[in-house]
Amino acid sequence: MSFQRDQEVLRMRVRFLNFQDAFAFMSDVARLAEHHDHHPDWRNVYNLVDITLTTHDAGNQVTEKDLRLAADIEELASLQKAEVLPLEA
């Protein structure tokens, strides 16, 4: 799994060739999030996208909603040839 569990959240950092590719990925993730009715916390700086998943309605814990969305995001990142980076300590 590209997402890493950090306490009660799932986190992933991906790098793209440029800002446009990163933004296109975020747009695709937004469509996935709407389909899942579950939305990530995220941050974008140039070609990097940091994604955090947790279920706020469940007391900020990782639930099946997070795991299902994470799996779809990972597949999308793979298809778009994103480089998954290690998380900073």
N, C-alpha and C positions, 0 to 999 in steps of 0.2 A: 504494500500500500504506500502510495506517495505521501498521503497525509500522515502526519505524526500526531500521536496523542500527547497532549500537554495538559496535565490535570484533567479538567472536564471540558476540554475543547479539542477539536481536530485542526491542525495547521498545515499549510503547504505554501511553499514559495516557488514560483516558476519564473524562468527568464525566457524572453523572446528575442528575436533579432533586432526589433525596433519597437517604438511606441505604437505604431499603427497595428502591428501584429498583437501586441499586448492588449490594446483597446478592443480589437476584434474578438479576442478570446473573452474579454470581460462581457462584451455584448452577447456572445453565445452562452456564457454562464448565466447571464441575466435571464435569458429565455428558459434555460434549464430550471432556474430557481422559481420562475413563475409556474412552470409545469409541475414542480414538486410542491409549490406553495410553501417554500422554505428558503430563506434568503441569507446569504453569507455576510459576514463583516469582512471588508477587504480594503486594501490600500494598493495604489498604483504609483510607482515612480519610474518614469521613462519606460524601460523594457521589463521591469519587474512587477509581478503581481503577488501580493501576500493575501492568502485567504484563511479565514477562521470560521469554523462551523461549531455551533452549539445550539441547543434548543432552549430558548429563553423561557418558554411556557412550562418547561419541565425543571425549572430551577437552575438553568444554565448547566445542564448536563448533556453528555453525548447520548443521543437516542438513535433509533432506526432511521429517523428522518435525516439525520446528519450522515449516517453511513451510506444511505441510498444516494443522497446528493453527492457525497464525496466520490463514490464509485463512478458516477456519470461525469463529474468534473475531471477525474483522473483519465477517463477514456478520451474526453475531449482534448485534454492537454497532450496526450499521446498522439492523437490524430493531427494536432496542429504542431507537432514536433517541438513542444516546449521542453526546456531543460529544467528538471526539478533540482532545486538547490537545497543544501542542508540548511536547517534553521540556525539562526545565531543563538548562541548560548546566553 
